[in-house]
């Protein structure tokens, strides 16, 4: 039935398939960029006081007692200080991005 009403898989079907796949490939690229850019990088203690290397988070440490291992430009989390009380913003931005993708 499919062959009778739709025809064979020809050049126009191939073109349609490739163009449709390219649109999804771009969406996959945007998703990958968000995951890589929004990761929380490693950190290390700078001074002897106010920092504990065994801690899982930097919340509660004195300012200047720790630093990001890759520098502030290693991710958007490090660059904009989206840790501790500001961490909800990472998920909020990701949710808005995917909500916009569903609308478009």
N, CA, C and O atoms as a DFTB+ gen file, in Angstrom:
416 C
 N C O
     1  1       0.821      -1.192       0.000
     2  2       0.000       0.000       0.000
     3  2       0.868       1.260       0.000
     4  3       0.607       2.212      -0.736
     5  1       1.897       1.244       0.836
     6  2       2.770       2.421       0.908
     7  2       3.448       2.681      -0.431
     8  3       3.543       3.824      -0.878
     9  1       3.912       1.624      -1.057
    10  2       4.577       1.751      -2.347
    11  2       3.593       2.218      -3.416
    12  3       3.966       2.982      -4.306
    13  1       2.360       1.773      -3.339
    14  2       1.360       2.131      -4.335
    15  2       0.966       3.606      -4.235
    16  3       0.830       4.277      -5.258
    17  1       0.782       4.118      -3.013
    18  2       0.299       5.490      -2.852
    19  2       1.400       6.526      -2.679
    20  3       1.206       7.684      -3.047
    21  1       2.538       6.147      -2.136
    22  2       3.618       7.115      -1.888
    23  2       4.752       7.010      -2.894
    24  3       5.476       7.986      -3.094
    25  1       4.925       5.905      -3.508
    26  2       5.982       5.742      -4.489
    27  2       7.260       5.225      -3.848
    28  3       7.303       4.938      -2.651
    29  1       8.293       5.114      -4.662
    30  2       9.585       4.631      -4.202
    31  2      10.335       5.730      -3.444
    32  3       9.968       6.904      -3.487
    33  1      11.391       5.311      -2.752
    34  2      12.242       6.268      -2.062
    35  2      13.185       6.866      -3.103
    36  3      14.138       6.216      -3.534
    37  1      12.917       8.087      -3.496
    38  2      13.686       8.721      -4.566
    39  2      14.475       9.920      -4.082
    40  3      14.641      10.107      -2.877
    41  1      14.962      10.736      -5.004
    42  2      15.805      11.884      -4.639
    43  2      15.066      12.937      -3.808
    44  3      15.673      13.554      -2.932
    45  1      13.779      13.157      -4.061
    46  2      13.043      14.156      -3.283
    47  2      12.813      13.691      -1.848
    48  3      12.860      14.494      -0.915
    49  1      12.568      12.408      -1.676
    50  2      12.419      11.878      -0.320
    51  2      13.749      11.945       0.422
    52  3      13.780      12.235       1.618
    53  1      14.846      11.679      -0.283
    54  2      16.166      11.767       0.326
    55  2      16.467      13.200       0.739
    56  3      16.987      13.434       1.830
    57  1      16.149      14.150      -0.112
    58  2      16.383      15.567       0.206
    59  2      15.563      15.973       1.433
    60  3      16.069      16.653       2.326
    61  1      14.319      15.561       1.473
    62  2      13.469      15.875       2.630
    63  2      14.027      15.252       3.909
    64  3      14.052      15.896       4.958
    65  1      14.471      14.004       3.819
    66  2      15.053      13.323       4.973
    67  2      16.304      14.041       5.472
    68  3      16.467      14.218       6.680
    69  1      17.184      14.454       4.572
    70  2      18.436      15.129       4.958
    71  2      18.134      16.481       5.588
    72  3      18.720      16.812       6.618
    73  1      17.251      17.260       5.011
    74  2      16.930      18.580       5.565
    75  2      16.270      18.463       6.935
    76  3      16.563      19.255       7.831
    77  1      15.400      17.503       7.104
    78  2      14.768      17.288       8.409
    79  2      15.791      16.852       9.445
    80  3      15.746      17.300      10.591
    81  1      16.704      15.989       9.052
    82  2      17.746      15.522       9.978
    83  2      18.694      16.652      10.359
    84  3      19.164      16.698      11.496
    85  1      18.984      17.561       9.439
    86  2      19.860      18.691       9.757
    87  2      19.251      19.593      10.823
    88  3      19.965      20.130      11.669
    89  1      17.945      19.755      10.780
    90  2      17.286      20.576      11.801
    91  2      17.451      19.949      13.177
    92  3      17.699      20.657      14.153
    93  1      17.319      18.644      13.266
    94  2      17.487      17.969      14.558
    95  2      18.941      17.928      14.982
    96  3      19.230      17.941      16.178
    97  1      19.863      17.880      14.033
    98  2      21.288      17.901      14.372
    99  2      21.654      19.240      15.011
   100  3      22.443      19.278      15.956
   101  1      21.097      20.322      14.511
   102  2      21.339      21.640      15.114
   103  2      20.788      21.699      16.530
   104  3      21.422      22.273      17.416
   105  1      19.634      21.123      16.752
   106  2      19.046      21.083      18.095
   107  2      19.920      20.258      19.041
   108  3      20.107      20.629      20.200
   109  1      20.446      19.153      18.551
   110  2      21.336      18.317      19.366
   111  2      22.610      19.070      19.718
   112  3      23.114      18.942      20.834
   113  1      23.136      19.848      18.786
   114  2      24.333      20.655      19.055
   115  2      24.063      21.682      20.147
   116  3      24.892      21.858      21.040
   117  1      22.933      22.355      20.094
   118  2      22.587      23.332      21.123
   119  2      22.452      22.673      22.495
   120  3      22.868      23.246      23.502
   121  1      21.879      21.488      22.539
   122  2      21.747      20.761      23.800
   123  2      23.113      20.396      24.351
   124  3      23.352      20.544      25.549
   125  1      24.007      19.924      23.504
   126  2      25.355      19.543      23.938
   127  2      26.110      20.765      24.475
   128  3      26.800      20.667      25.489
   129  1      25.984      21.893      23.812
   130  2      26.677      23.104      24.257
   131  2      26.196      23.520      25.639
   132  3      26.998      23.929      26.479
   133  1      24.891      23.419      25.882
   134  2      24.371      23.795      27.197
   135  2      24.905      22.896      28.294
   136  3      25.228      23.370      29.384
   137  1      24.999      21.614      28.022
   138  2      25.482      20.679      29.036
   139  2      26.941      20.948      29.360
   140  3      27.325      20.928      30.529
   141  1      27.753      21.198      28.355
   142  2      29.178      21.448      28.572
   143  2      29.398      22.812      29.222
   144  3      30.225      22.939      30.125
   145  1      28.675      23.823      28.777
   146  2      28.895      25.176      29.283
   147  2      28.387      25.362      30.708
   148  3      28.918      26.199      31.439
   149  1      27.378      24.607      31.120
   150  2      26.774      24.801      32.433
   151  2      27.280      23.835      33.495
   152  3      26.661      23.700      34.551
   153  1      28.376      23.173      33.236
   154  2      28.925      22.260      34.243
   155  2      29.593      23.060      35.355
   156  3      30.048      24.184      35.141
   157  1      29.645      22.470      36.534
   158  2      30.337      23.115      37.661
   159  2      31.771      22.593      37.692
   160  3      31.994      21.415      37.973
   161  1      32.738      23.452      37.409
   162  2      34.129      22.995      37.330
   163  2      34.712      22.670      38.710
   164  3      34.124      22.986      39.744
   165  1      35.854      22.047      38.694
   166  2      36.543      21.723      39.947
   167  2      37.104      22.995      40.586
   168  3      37.316      24.003      39.911
   169  1      37.337      22.931      41.876
   170  2      37.877      24.084      42.598
   171  2      38.981      23.601      43.526
   172  3      39.110      22.406      43.793
   173  1      39.779      24.554      44.017
   174  2      40.863      24.228      44.938
   175  2      41.011      25.359      45.953
   176  3      40.640      26.506      45.702
   177  1      41.563      24.995      47.098
   178  2      41.813      25.988      48.145
   179  2      43.046      26.808      47.797
   180  3      44.028      26.288      47.268
   181  1      42.977      28.104      48.106
   182  2      44.102      28.991      47.828
   183  2      44.892      29.251      49.106
   184  3      46.118      29.141      49.116
   185  1      44.202      29.590      50.161
   186  2      44.876      29.889      51.421
   187  2      44.774      28.741      52.403
   188  3      44.172      27.707      52.112
   189  1      45.359      28.930      53.548
   190  2      45.333      27.895      54.591
   191  2      44.071      27.974      55.447
   192  3      43.668      26.971      56.036
   193  1      43.452      29.122      55.527
   194  2      42.299      29.290      56.415
   195  2      41.015      29.474      55.618
   196  3      41.022      30.021      54.515
   197  1      39.919      29.009      56.195
   198  2      38.595      29.242      55.610
   199  2      38.231      28.321      54.474
   200  3      37.240      28.566      53.786
   201  1      39.005      27.258      54.247
   202  2      38.731      26.360      53.133
   203  2      39.098      24.932      53.531
   204  3      40.078      24.706      54.241
   205  1      38.298      23.972      53.064
   206  2      38.547      22.568      53.357
   207  2      38.476      21.786      52.051
   208  3      37.418      21.736      51.424
   209  1      39.578      21.177      51.631
   210  2      39.642      20.435      50.362
   211  2      38.681      19.247      50.332
   212  3      38.245      18.834      49.258
   213  1      38.349      18.697      51.493
   214  2      37.489      17.519      51.551
   215  2      36.007      17.864      51.377
   216  3      35.188      16.962      51.199
   217  1      35.653      19.139      51.424
   218  2      34.252      19.549      51.293
   219  2      33.759      19.309      49.866
   220  3      34.537      19.355      48.913
   221  1      32.467      19.055      49.733
   222  2      31.886      18.811      48.413
   223  2      31.473      20.096      47.711
   224  3      31.336      20.116      46.488
   225  1      31.279      21.141      48.451
   226  2      30.824      22.403      47.878
   227  2      31.591      23.563      48.492
   228  3      32.182      23.434      49.564
   229  1      31.573      24.686      47.808
   230  2      32.283      25.867      48.285
   231  2      31.386      26.782      49.112
   232  3      31.828      27.834      49.574
   233  1      30.141      26.392      49.299
   234  2      29.216      27.199      50.086
   235  2      29.717      27.309      51.525
   236  3      30.069      26.302      52.139
   237  1      29.750      28.479      52.041
   238  2      30.180      28.696      53.416
   239  2      31.659      29.022      53.558
   240  3      32.103      29.382      54.648
   241  1      32.434      28.906      52.480
   242  2      33.856      29.256      52.551
   243  2      34.015      30.772      52.502
   244  3      33.163      31.483      51.969
   245  1      35.098      31.242      53.056
   246  2      35.391      32.666      53.006
   247  2      35.735      33.069      51.568
   248  3      36.405      32.319      50.859
   249  1      35.283      34.243      51.140
   250  2      35.635      34.707      49.789
   251  2      37.153      34.856      49.662
   252  3      37.813      35.390      50.554
   253  1      37.686      34.384      48.559
   254  2      39.121      34.469      48.325
   255  2      39.909      33.296      48.868
   256  3      41.114      33.208      48.631
   257  1      39.264      32.389      49.590
   258  2      39.978      31.236      50.140
   259  2      39.997      30.060      49.164
   260  3      40.680      29.065      49.412
   261  1      39.258      30.161      48.063
   262  2      39.221      29.112      47.052
   263  2      39.141      29.749      45.675
   264  3      38.826      30.931      45.544
   265  1      39.435      28.941      44.629
   266  2      39.346      29.426      43.254
   267  2      38.977      28.274      42.329
   268  3      39.169      27.107      42.670
   269  1      38.447      28.611      41.156
   270  2      38.126      27.593      40.160
   271  2      39.421      27.092      39.546
   272  3      40.327      27.882      39.281
   273  1      39.521      25.795      39.319
   274  2      40.743      25.206      38.791
   275  2      41.057      25.705      37.385
   276  3      42.212      26.010      37.087
   277  1      40.077      25.792      36.537
   278  2      40.284      26.241      35.156
   279  2      40.127      27.738      34.964
   280  3      40.143      28.210      33.827
   281  1      39.978      28.488      36.025
   282  2      39.751      29.930      35.912
   283  2      38.272      30.246      35.789
   284  3      37.442      29.345      35.667
   285  1      37.952      31.516      35.820
   286  2      36.550      31.937      35.766
   287  2      35.908      31.684      34.412
   288  3      34.683      31.598      34.325
   289  1      36.699      31.563      33.356
   290  2      36.144      31.377      32.017
   291  2      35.933      29.904      31.674
   292  3      35.637      29.588      30.522
   293  1      36.074      29.004      32.627
   294  2      35.952      27.574      32.334
   295  2      34.508      27.134      32.098
   296  3      34.288      26.131      31.419
   297  1      33.528      27.840      32.629
   298  2      32.116      27.538      32.372
   299  2      31.276      28.747      32.768
   300  3      31.761      29.663      33.432
   301  1      30.021      28.737      32.355
   302  2      29.143      29.855      32.716
   303  2      28.841      29.854      34.214
   304  3      28.598      30.909      34.798
   305  1      28.855      28.682      34.831
   306  2      28.631      28.602      36.280
   307  2      29.734      29.341      37.016
   308  3      29.463      30.093      37.952
   309  1      30.979      29.132      36.599
   310  2      32.105      29.800      37.248
   311  2      32.143      31.289      36.908
   312  3      32.428      32.120      37.771
   313  1      31.859      31.617      35.670
   314  2      31.942      33.012      35.232
   315  2      30.902      33.902      35.907
   316  3      31.203      35.040      36.265
   317  1      29.697      33.401      36.082
   318  2      28.619      34.208      36.650
   319  2      28.372      33.907      38.124
   320  3      27.458      34.477      38.720
   321  1      29.170      33.019      38.725
   322  2      29.029      32.718      40.145
   323  2      27.724      32.019      40.494
   324  3      27.106      32.336      41.510
   325  1      27.300      31.082      39.672
   326  2      26.021      30.400      39.876
   327  2      26.191      29.179      40.776
   328  3      25.911      28.052      40.368
   329  1      26.644      29.410      41.976
   330  2      26.797      28.350      42.972
   331  2      26.027      28.743      44.216
   332  3      25.649      29.902      44.387
   333  1      25.802      27.786      45.065
   334  2      25.115      27.980      46.352
   335  2      23.724      28.585      46.148
   336  3      22.850      27.917      45.595
   337  1      23.497      29.806      46.569
   338  2      22.180      30.421      46.499
   339  2      21.725      30.769      45.097
   340  3      20.532      30.981      44.879
   341  1      22.635      30.834      44.140
   342  2      22.292      31.197      42.769
   343  2      22.205      29.990      41.843
   344  3      22.003      30.156      40.640
   345  1      22.352      28.792      42.370
   346  2      22.412      27.583      41.543
   347  2      21.097      27.295      40.823
   348  3      21.110      26.655      39.772
   349  1      19.982      27.740      41.349
   350  2      18.690      27.492      40.716
   351  2      18.604      28.139      39.336
   352  3      17.829      27.695      38.489
   353  1      19.390      29.176      39.108
   354  2      19.336      29.882      37.824
   355  2      19.812      29.026      36.658
   356  3      19.346      29.208      35.533
   357  1      20.727      28.101      36.906
   358  2      21.194      27.214      35.837
   359  2      20.036      26.377      35.321
   360  3      19.813      26.312      34.112
   361  1      19.301      25.740      36.211
   362  2      18.154      24.936      35.799
   363  2      17.038      25.763      35.192
   364  3      16.353      25.308      34.277
   365  1      16.852      26.967      35.691
   366  2      15.813      27.845      35.165
   367  2      16.102      28.229      33.717
   368  3      15.203      28.203      32.876
   369  1      17.334      28.578      33.427
   370  2      17.705      28.949      32.061
   371  2      17.575      27.746      31.133
   372  3      17.099      27.887      30.006
   373  1      17.987      26.572      31.586
   374  2      17.858      25.378      30.752
   375  2      16.389      25.054      30.483
   376  3      16.036      24.670      29.368
   377  1      15.540      25.201      31.482
   378  2      14.111      24.940      31.298
   379  2      13.491      25.932      30.315
   380  3      12.673      25.545      29.480
   381  1      13.868      27.185      30.405
   382  2      13.352      28.183      29.456
   383  2      13.836      27.902      28.039
   384  3      13.082      28.075      27.082
   385  1      15.087      27.469      27.896
   386  2      15.625      27.147      26.580
   387  2      14.832      26.014      25.942
   388  3      14.418      26.128      24.788
   389  1      14.614      24.926      26.670
   390  2      13.893      23.800      26.106
   391  2      12.418      24.112      25.917
   392  3      11.783      23.565      25.015
   393  1      11.865      24.977      26.748
   394  2      10.493      25.426      26.532
   395  2      10.372      26.205      25.239
   396  3       9.402      26.041      24.499
   397  1      11.351      27.051      24.965
   398  2      11.376      27.789      23.689
   399  2      11.541      26.870      22.498
   400  3      10.961      27.107      21.439
   401  1      12.331      25.823      22.666
   402  2      12.504      24.840      21.575
   403  2      11.199      24.134      21.269
   404  3      10.923      23.828      20.109
   405  1      10.387      23.869      22.289
   406  2       9.114      23.197      22.057
   407  2       8.125      24.115      21.367
   408  3       7.286      23.645      20.598
   409  1       8.202      25.408      21.624
   410  2       7.292      26.367      20.993
   411  2       7.644      26.550      19.527
   412  3       6.766      26.589      18.665
   413  1       8.938      26.661      19.256
   414  2       9.392      26.881      17.881
   415  2       9.301      25.596      17.147
   416  3       9.632      25.536      15.963
